[in-house]
Amino acid sequence: FLYVSSVSKSRQYSGILKKVAGQTKGVSELGWDAFYTCMEGDSVTLCKGDDTLQRETFPGGLRWRDRQKTVADKICGFVENGKYDAVYIKGFLASPYACKIAAYAKKSNQKCRVIFEIATYPYWGTWLQLLKTDFKDHQLRSFLGHLFEISQHITSMPQMKRNVDMLAVFGKPVKRLWKIPCVMLDNGITFTDFHSKTYRYAKDGIHILGVVGTTLSHGYSRVLNGIAKYKDQGGFAKMPVYFDIVGGNDTIKELKSEVLKLQIAQNVSFLGYKNSKELQQLYDYCDIAVSVLGGFSYHLNYMSPIKSREYCAAGMPFLYAYEDTLPPDAPFAMKIPNNSSPVNIGDVVKFAENCRRNPEISVKERQYAESHYDWKIIMKRVLDFAVADDKE
C-alpha cells in the first residue's frame, strides 16, 4: 500500500502530515505493508512509519508548475519500483499529475487498486472563496495560480476514470463523481495517541479552546463576537469566559485586530503553535473546544474536521456548526447554526457547566472516538470498497 502525498514536513503542515501518517498506520494495522510519501525541502521522501526509506532530491528554485511536474515524476519512480497492490492519492481537484501517477500504478501492477481522495466536497465553494480572497488582497500571482489549478481540473477530470478505481470523499454524501464510484469517509485519528482528559479545570471561569490549523474556515470571529456580546450583557459578573487560541496561520492577525476592536483582550489569549504534549495539557485545563464554525463562508454544510476527531479522542467536549456523522443527541457536542451569527456564550456556559458536573460525558466521547474514528476502522472501509465487485 502506498499513500501518495506531497505534504511538507514543515511545522505549519504538521497536522496534515500527522493525518497522512495516521491513515497509513491504520492500513498497516490491517496487515498491509504500508508506505507514504511527503516533502522535505527540495526532496520527495518515501517513508514507513517514522523511518525515511528513500529520498529523491530535485533542483531548488523551480517554478510552481515545474516543481509539481518534478514531484510527480519522482513519485512515479517510487510507484513503478514498488509494484503496489493499492495506491491512495491525496488530492482535492483532478490534476494531470494524479492521472500520471495512477497510470504508473496500473502499469507496474495491472491489479493495483487506485484510490483518489477528495478532501472536501462540494469543492467549488472553497475555490470561489480562495479566488475572492486573492482578489481582495491583490494577490495576482495566487489568483492566476488558483485559476490554473481549476483549468487543470476541468481538462483532467474526464481522464481520471481511466486508471482511478474509486474516490474517497470527505463531505456531502455522493455515490458517483466524475463517473467514478465513491466511498464516503470521516476524518479520523490514531486513538492510542490520545489519553483521557484529567479535569484540571481553571478556577477563574470557563475556558474555551480553539486550535487553528491550516483551515481558513474556522469561524472563530463568531466566538469573539459572542464573548463581546456576553460581556455587554453583564455575563462576566456571573461566569467569566476566556478564549485560548492555538496556532499561527494567516487568519491570526485578523483575529488579533478583531479582539482589540471588540475590547476583549483580557479574555482572549493567542498561544502560538503547540505540540501534541502541550495540546493535551490544554485539553486538561480547558472546558470545551471549538471545531469549525465558518463552513458557511465556503458554502460547506457537510464536514468532518480532523480537529473535532482529535477532541473526541481526548474526551474534550466541543462546539460545531455543520452536518456530521455525529448522533444528534451526542452529549459531548453542541451544534450551533452554520451562519455568521455570534455564538451564544450563555448557552456555551451552560453546556460547559453540564460537562463539568458529568465527567462520564468525556468517557462516552472517547468510547465513541475509539469505535468510529480510529484510522484502522476508516481505512478498512476504504480498502473493502476498493476490492468489492459491486461498488453501487
C-alpha positions as CSV (number, residue, x, y, z in Angstrom):
1,F,0.0,0.0,0.0
2,L,1.3,3.4,-0.9
3,Y,-0.2,6.7,0.2
4,V,0.8,9.4,-2.2
5,S,1.0,12.9,-0.7
6,S,3.1,16.0,-1.3
7,V,2.6,17.3,2.2
8,S,5.5,19.2,3.6
9,K,7.3,18.2,6.9
10,S,7.4,21.8,7.9
11,R,5.7,22.7,11.2
12,Q,2.8,24.6,9.5
13,Y,1.6,21.4,7.9
14,S,2.3,19.0,10.8
15,G,-1.4,18.3,11.4
16,I,-2.0,17.3,7.8
17,L,1.2,15.1,7.8
18,K,0.0,13.5,11.0
19,K,-3.2,12.6,9.2
20,V,-1.3,11.0,6.3
21,A,0.9,9.0,8.7
22,G,-2.2,8.0,10.7
23,Q,-4.1,6.7,7.7
24,T,-1.0,4.8,6.6
25,K,-0.6,3.3,10.1
26,G,-4.2,2.3,10.1
27,V,-3.6,0.4,6.9
28,S,-0.5,-1.3,8.3
29,E,-2.6,-2.4,11.3
30,L,-4.9,-4.2,8.9
31,G,-1.9,-6.4,7.8
32,W,-0.7,-4.4,4.8
33,D,2.9,-3.4,4.2
34,A,2.2,0.4,4.1
35,F,4.3,3.4,2.9
36,Y,3.7,7.1,2.3
37,T,5.4,9.9,0.5
38,C,5.9,13.5,1.7
39,M,8.1,16.6,1.0
40,E,11.2,17.7,2.9
41,G,12.6,20.8,1.4
42,D,13.6,20.2,-2.2
43,S,13.2,16.4,-2.0
44,V,10.4,13.8,-2.1
45,T,10.7,11.1,0.6
46,L,9.4,7.6,0.8
47,C,8.5,6.7,4.4
48,K,7.4,3.8,6.5
49,G,6.3,4.8,10.0
50,D,8.9,7.3,11.3
51,D,11.6,6.0,9.0
52,T,12.7,7.6,5.7
53,L,13.5,4.8,3.3
54,Q,14.3,6.7,0.2
55,R,14.9,10.4,-0.8
56,E,14.8,11.9,-4.3
57,T,16.2,15.4,-4.5
58,F,15.4,17.9,-7.2
59,P,16.8,21.4,-8.1
60,G,15.6,24.3,-5.9
61,G,14.0,27.5,-7.2
62,L,11.7,25.8,-9.7
63,R,8.6,27.5,-10.8
64,W,5.4,26.1,-9.3
65,R,4.3,24.2,-12.4
66,D,7.8,22.7,-12.9
67,R,8.0,21.8,-9.3
68,Q,4.7,20.0,-9.4
69,K,5.7,18.0,-12.5
70,T,9.1,17.1,-11.0
71,V,7.5,15.9,-7.7
72,A,5.0,13.8,-9.7
73,D,7.9,12.3,-11.7
74,K,9.8,11.3,-8.6
75,I,6.7,9.8,-7.1
76,C,6.1,7.8,-10.3
77,G,9.5,6.3,-9.8
78,F,8.5,5.1,-6.3
79,V,5.2,3.7,-7.7
80,E,6.9,2.0,-10.6
81,N,9.5,0.3,-8.4
82,G,7.1,-0.7,-5.7
83,K,4.5,-2.6,-7.8
84,Y,1.9,-1.8,-5.1
85,D,-1.4,-3.6,-4.7
86,A,-3.1,-0.3,-3.7
87,V,-2.2,3.3,-4.3
88,Y,-4.1,6.1,-2.4
89,I,-3.5,9.6,-3.9
90,K,-4.2,12.5,-1.6
91,G,-5.9,15.3,-3.6
92,F,-8.6,18.0,-3.9
93,L,-9.3,18.6,-7.6
94,A,-8.4,16.4,-10.5
95,S,-4.9,17.1,-12.0
96,P,-2.7,15.7,-14.7
97,Y,-0.2,14.7,-12.0
98,A,-2.7,12.5,-10.3
99,C,-3.6,11.0,-13.7
100,K,0.0,10.2,-14.4
101,I,0.7,8.6,-11.0
102,A,-2.5,6.5,-11.4
103,A,-1.4,5.4,-14.8
104,Y,2.1,4.4,-13.5
105,A,0.4,2.4,-10.7
106,K,-1.6,0.4,-13.2
107,K,1.3,0.0,-15.5
108,S,3.5,-1.5,-12.7
109,N,0.7,-3.8,-11.5
110,Q,-2.5,-4.2,-13.5
111,K,-4.3,-5.5,-10.4
112,C,-3.4,-2.4,-8.4
113,R,-6.4,-0.6,-6.9
114,V,-6.1,3.2,-7.3
115,I,-7.9,5.5,-4.9
116,F,-8.1,9.2,-5.2
117,E,-9.0,11.3,-2.2
118,I,-11.2,14.4,-2.4
119,A,-10.5,16.3,0.7
120,T,-13.7,18.5,0.6
121,Y,-16.9,18.0,-1.3
122,P,-18.5,20.1,-2.7
123,Y,-15.2,21.8,-3.6
124,W,-16.3,24.8,-5.7
125,G,-17.3,26.9,-2.7
126,T,-13.8,26.6,-1.3
127,W,-12.2,27.6,-4.6
128,L,-14.6,30.5,-5.1
129,Q,-13.6,31.8,-1.6
130,L,-9.9,31.4,-2.4
131,L,-10.3,33.5,-5.6
132,K,-12.3,36.1,-3.7
133,T,-9.6,36.4,-1.1
134,D,-6.8,36.6,-3.7
135,F,-8.7,39.4,-5.5
136,K,-9.4,41.3,-2.3
137,D,-5.8,41.1,-1.2
138,H,-4.5,42.0,-4.7
139,Q,-2.6,38.7,-4.9
140,L,-2.5,38.4,-8.7
141,R,0.0,35.6,-8.7
142,S,-2.0,33.5,-6.3
143,F,-5.3,34.3,-8.2
144,L,-3.8,33.1,-11.5
145,G,-2.3,30.0,-9.8
146,H,-5.8,29.0,-8.5
147,L,-7.3,29.7,-11.9
148,F,-4.7,27.4,-13.5
149,E,-5.5,24.6,-11.0
150,I,-9.2,24.9,-11.9
151,S,-8.4,24.7,-15.6
152,Q,-6.2,21.6,-14.9
153,H,-9.1,20.1,-13.1
154,I,-11.5,20.7,-16.0
155,T,-9.2,19.1,-18.5
156,S,-8.0,16.2,-16.3
157,M,-11.4,15.2,-14.9
158,P,-12.5,13.1,-17.9
159,Q,-9.2,11.2,-17.8
160,M,-9.4,10.2,-14.1
161,K,-11.8,7.3,-14.8
162,R,-9.2,5.6,-17.0
163,N,-7.0,4.5,-14.1
164,V,-8.7,5.5,-10.9
165,D,-11.0,2.8,-9.4
166,M,-12.7,4.8,-6.7
167,L,-12.9,8.2,-5.0
168,A,-12.6,8.5,-1.2
169,V,-14.7,11.6,-0.4
170,F,-14.9,13.8,2.7
171,G,-18.1,15.9,2.8
172,K,-21.5,15.8,1.3
173,P,-22.7,12.2,0.5
174,V,-22.3,11.3,-3.2
175,K,-22.4,7.9,-4.9
176,R,-20.6,8.7,-8.1
177,L,-18.4,11.6,-9.2
178,W,-16.5,12.1,-12.4
179,K,-18.2,8.8,-13.5
180,I,-16.2,7.1,-10.7
181,P,-17.8,5.3,-7.7
182,C,-17.3,7.0,-4.3
183,V,-17.0,5.9,-0.7
184,M,-17.8,8.5,1.9
185,L,-15.2,8.9,4.7
186,D,-14.9,10.5,8.1
187,N,-11.7,12.1,9.2
188,G,-10.0,10.1,11.8
189,I,-7.3,9.7,14.4
190,T,-4.9,7.2,15.8
191,F,-6.8,6.6,19.1
192,T,-3.8,5.4,21.0
193,D,-2.1,8.7,20.5
194,F,-4.5,10.3,23.0
195,H,-5.2,9.9,26.7
196,S,-8.2,10.8,28.6
197,K,-8.9,14.4,29.9
198,T,-7.8,14.7,33.5
199,Y,-10.2,17.6,34.5
200,R,-7.7,20.2,35.8
201,Y,-10.2,22.9,35.2
202,A,-9.3,26.6,35.6
203,K,-10.8,28.2,38.6
204,D,-11.1,31.7,37.1
205,G,-14.0,30.8,34.8
206,I,-15.0,28.8,31.7
207,H,-12.1,28.4,29.2
208,I,-12.9,27.7,25.5
209,L,-10.1,26.3,23.4
210,G,-9.6,27.0,19.7
211,V,-7.0,25.2,17.6
212,V,-6.3,26.9,14.3
213,G,-4.6,24.6,11.8
214,T,-4.3,25.3,8.1
215,T,-8.1,25.8,7.7
216,L,-9.3,29.3,6.9
217,S,-12.9,28.3,7.7
218,H,-12.6,28.1,11.5
219,G,-15.1,30.9,12.0
220,Y,-13.6,31.9,15.4
221,S,-14.7,35.5,14.9
222,R,-18.2,34.2,15.8
223,V,-16.8,33.2,19.2
224,L,-15.1,36.6,19.6
225,N,-18.3,38.5,18.8
226,G,-20.2,36.2,21.2
227,I,-17.9,37.0,24.0
228,A,-18.2,40.7,23.4
229,K,-22.0,40.4,23.4
230,Y,-21.9,38.3,26.6
231,K,-19.6,40.9,28.2
232,D,-22.0,43.8,27.3
233,Q,-24.9,41.8,28.8
234,G,-23.1,41.5,32.1
235,G,-22.3,37.8,31.7
236,F,-18.7,38.1,33.1
237,A,-20.2,39.1,36.5
238,K,-21.9,35.7,36.7
239,M,-19.3,33.5,35.0
240,P,-16.1,34.8,33.3
241,V,-15.3,33.3,29.9
242,Y,-11.9,33.0,28.3
243,F,-10.9,32.0,24.7
244,D,-7.5,30.4,24.3
245,I,-6.4,30.2,20.7
246,V,-3.6,27.9,19.4
247,G,-1.9,28.2,16.1
248,G,-0.4,30.8,13.7
249,N,-2.0,30.7,10.3
250,D,-2.8,33.7,8.1
251,T,-6.1,34.4,10.0
252,I,-4.5,35.0,13.4
253,K,-3.5,38.6,12.6
254,E,-7.2,39.3,11.6
255,L,-8.4,37.7,14.9
256,K,-6.0,39.8,16.9
257,S,-7.3,43.0,15.3
258,E,-10.8,41.9,16.0
259,V,-10.1,41.3,19.6
260,L,-8.7,44.8,20.0
261,K,-11.7,46.3,18.2
262,L,-14.2,44.4,20.4
263,Q,-12.2,45.4,23.6
264,I,-12.0,41.8,24.9
265,A,-8.2,41.4,25.0
266,Q,-8.3,40.5,28.7
267,N,-10.4,37.4,27.8
268,V,-8.6,36.2,24.7
269,S,-5.1,34.6,24.6
270,F,-3.1,33.8,21.5
271,L,-0.8,30.9,22.4
272,G,1.0,30.3,19.1
273,Y,2.0,26.8,18.0
274,K,1.7,23.9,20.4
275,N,3.0,20.4,20.1
276,S,0.9,17.3,21.0
277,K,2.0,17.2,24.6
278,E,1.3,20.9,25.1
279,L,-2.1,20.5,23.5
280,Q,-3.0,17.6,25.8
281,Q,-2.2,19.9,28.8
282,L,-4.7,22.5,27.3
283,Y,-7.3,19.8,26.9
284,D,-7.0,19.0,30.6
285,Y,-7.2,22.7,31.5
286,C,-9.9,24.0,29.2
287,D,-13.6,23.2,29.5
288,I,-14.6,22.9,25.9
289,A,-13.1,23.3,22.4
290,V,-14.3,24.8,19.1
291,S,-14.5,22.9,15.9
292,V,-15.2,24.6,12.5
293,L,-17.8,27.3,12.7
294,G,-17.2,29.0,9.4
295,G,-18.2,26.4,6.8
296,F,-21.0,28.8,5.6
297,S,-18.4,31.2,4.2
298,Y,-17.2,28.4,1.8
299,H,-20.8,27.1,1.1
300,L,-20.0,23.9,3.1
301,N,-22.7,22.2,5.1
302,Y,-21.2,18.6,5.3
303,M,-17.8,18.4,7.1
304,S,-15.7,16.1,9.2
305,P,-12.8,18.3,10.5
306,I,-9.9,16.2,11.8
307,K,-9.6,18.5,14.8
308,S,-13.1,17.5,16.0
309,R,-12.0,13.9,15.9
310,E,-9.0,14.7,18.0
311,Y,-11.2,16.5,20.5
312,C,-13.3,13.3,20.7
313,A,-10.3,11.1,21.2
314,A,-9.1,13.3,24.1
315,G,-12.6,13.4,25.7
316,M,-12.9,17.1,25.0
317,P,-16.5,18.4,24.5
318,F,-16.8,20.8,21.6
319,L,-18.9,23.2,19.5
320,Y,-19.5,22.6,15.8
321,A,-21.6,24.1,13.0
322,Y,-22.1,21.7,10.2
323,E,-23.7,18.4,9.2
324,D,-21.7,15.4,10.5
325,T,-22.0,11.7,11.2
326,L,-22.2,12.5,14.9
327,P,-25.5,11.4,16.5
328,P,-27.7,14.5,17.0
329,D,-28.1,13.7,20.8
330,A,-24.4,13.3,21.5
331,P,-23.9,14.9,25.0
332,F,-20.3,15.9,24.2
333,A,-21.0,18.0,21.2
334,M,-23.0,21.3,21.0
335,K,-24.3,22.1,17.5
336,I,-24.9,25.7,16.6
337,P,-26.3,27.3,13.3
338,N,-24.0,27.3,10.3
339,N,-24.1,31.1,9.7
340,S,-22.3,34.3,10.7
341,S,-24.3,34.9,13.9
342,P,-22.3,35.4,17.2
343,V,-22.1,32.3,19.3
344,N,-24.5,32.4,22.3
345,I,-21.9,32.3,25.1
346,G,-24.6,32.0,27.7
347,D,-25.7,28.6,26.2
348,V,-22.0,27.6,25.9
349,V,-21.5,28.3,29.6
350,K,-24.5,26.0,30.4
351,F,-23.1,23.3,28.1
352,A,-19.6,23.6,29.8
353,E,-21.0,23.5,33.3
354,N,-23.0,20.4,32.5
355,C,-19.9,18.7,31.2
356,R,-18.1,19.7,34.4
357,R,-20.8,18.1,36.5
358,N,-20.9,14.9,34.5
359,P,-17.3,13.7,33.8
360,E,-18.8,10.5,32.3
361,I,-19.6,12.5,29.2
362,S,-15.9,12.6,28.4
363,V,-15.7,8.8,28.9
364,K,-18.5,8.3,26.4
365,E,-16.9,10.7,24.0
366,R,-13.6,8.7,24.0
367,Q,-15.5,5.4,23.6
368,Y,-17.3,6.9,20.5
369,A,-14.0,8.0,19.0
370,E,-12.4,4.6,19.5
371,S,-15.3,2.7,17.8
372,H,-15.9,5.2,15.0
373,Y,-12.9,7.4,14.3
374,D,-9.7,5.3,14.6
375,W,-8.0,5.2,11.2
376,K,-7.8,1.4,11.2
377,I,-11.7,1.3,11.1
378,I,-12.0,4.1,8.5
379,M,-9.3,2.7,6.1
380,K,-10.7,-0.8,6.3
381,R,-13.9,0.7,4.8
382,V,-11.8,2.2,2.0
383,L,-10.0,-1.0,1.2
384,D,-13.1,-3.2,1.4
385,F,-14.8,-0.9,-1.0
386,A,-11.8,-0.9,-3.3
387,V,-11.8,-4.7,-3.8
388,A,-15.6,-5.0,-3.9
389,D,-17.0,-6.1,-7.3
390,D,-20.2,-4.1,-6.8
391,K,-19.5,-0.5,-5.9
392,E,-23.0,0.8,-6.1
